[in-house]
């Protein structure tokens, strides 16, 4: 008897979605947030990079403080739900992701994304 799980959890970046944007240091970013920053403008991308480096170097009390500060930057810079959805709609999925999720849904399984 095949048991269908009630829910399957996926990581989003690098698992479902292909990395497609580069960080300030020229490396391929696994994060959709880098694409958001790029869309918000060069100044936002640079400031977000500075904030990332500050977090990486221990300059924030916690991961949550860094995320909160970064979210405030996005809000000040004009990120809206509509723009965020537009960016998500443009992402390229790895081959088979949509089909696999469709099959899981047809079998009665729910899917969820867990991401940083």
Secondary structure as GFF3:
##gff-version 3
##sequence-region A 1 116
A	DSSP	beta_strand	7	11	.	.	.	ID=ss1
A	DSSP	beta_strand	21	22	.	.	.	ID=ss2
A	DSSP	beta_strand	28	29	.	.	.	ID=ss3
A	DSSP	alpha_helix	32	40	.	.	.	ID=ss4
A	DSSP	alpha_helix	42	56	.	.	.	ID=ss5
A	DSSP	alpha_helix	63	76	.	.	.	ID=ss6
A	DSSP	alpha_helix	81	90	.	.	.	ID=ss7
A	DSSP	alpha_helix	97	106	.	.	.	ID=ss8
A	DSSP	beta_strand	110	114	.	.	.	ID=ss9
###
